Amino acid sequence: MTPEQRLLLRHAILLQLAAAAPMSLPPATLLHGVTLAGFHLDDSQLHNELAYLAGKHLLAITPSALSPGLPRALLTADGRDYLEAEHLL
């Protein structure tokens, strides 16, 4: 994946989370969304991208309220600020 494609992928993830805010989304939903956006990832590739974005404080990985073993991703204030600064929101 080129750096430009990776940027578009990360934007697609953050925009999905922005659309769902203030709710969080499970990785399976995010994977479905990026597939619809034209990206072909496996679970580990998505996990790596989510970990990267979490490391940048653009999203947070939180446990599900009903099943704590199932993670969910949530857009952070820094993530919203990033999208606004990039004129994506």
FENLINBEL-V145159 format. One record per residue. N is the residue number from 0. RES is the residue in one letter. SS is DSSP state (~ for helix, > for strand, _ for the rest). BURIAL is b if it has 16 or more other C-alpha atoms within 10 Angstrom, else e. Layout:
N & RES & SS & BURIAL
N & RES & SS & BURIAL
//
This chain:
0 & M & _ & e
1 & T & _ & e
2 & P & ~ & e
3 & E & ~ & e
4 & Q & ~ & e
5 & R & ~ & e
6 & L & ~ & e
7 & L & ~ & e
8 & L & ~ & b
9 & R & ~ & b
10 & H & ~ & b
11 & A & ~ & b
12 & I & ~ & b
13 & L & ~ & b
14 & L & ~ & b
15 & Q & ~ & b
16 & L & ~ & b
17 & A & ~ & b
18 & A & ~ & e
19 & A & ~ & e
20 & A & _ & e
21 & P & _ & e
22 & M & _ & e
23 & S & _ & b
24 & L & > & b
25 & P & > & b
26 & P & ~ & b
27 & A & ~ & e
28 & T & ~ & e
29 & L & ~ & b
30 & L & ~ & b
31 & H & ~ & e
32 & G & ~ & b
33 & V & ~ & b
34 & T & ~ & e
35 & L & ~ & e
36 & A & _ & e
37 & G & _ & e
38 & F & _ & b
39 & H & _ & e
40 & L & _ & e
41 & D & _ & e
42 & D & ~ & e
43 & S & ~ & e
44 & Q & ~ & e
45 & L & ~ & b
46 & H & ~ & e
47 & N & ~ & e
48 & E & ~ & e
49 & L & ~ & b
50 & A & ~ & e
51 & Y & ~ & e
52 & L & ~ & b
53 & A & ~ & b
54 & G & ~ & e
55 & K & _ & e
56 & H & _ & e
57 & L & _ & b
58 & L & > & b
59 & A & > & b
60 & I & > & b
61 & T & > & b
62 & P & > & e
63 & S & _ & e
64 & A & _ & e
65 & L & _ & e
66 & S & _ & e
67 & P & _ & e
68 & G & _ & e
69 & L & _ & e
70 & P & > & b
71 & R & > & b
72 & A & > & b
73 & L & > & b
74 & L & > & b
75 & T & _ & b
76 & A & ~ & e
77 & D & ~ & e
78 & G & ~ & b
79 & R & ~ & b
80 & D & ~ & e
81 & Y & ~ & b
82 & L & ~ & b
83 & E & ~ & e
84 & A & ~ & e
85 & E & _ & e
86 & H & _ & e
87 & L & _ & e
88 & L & _ & e
//
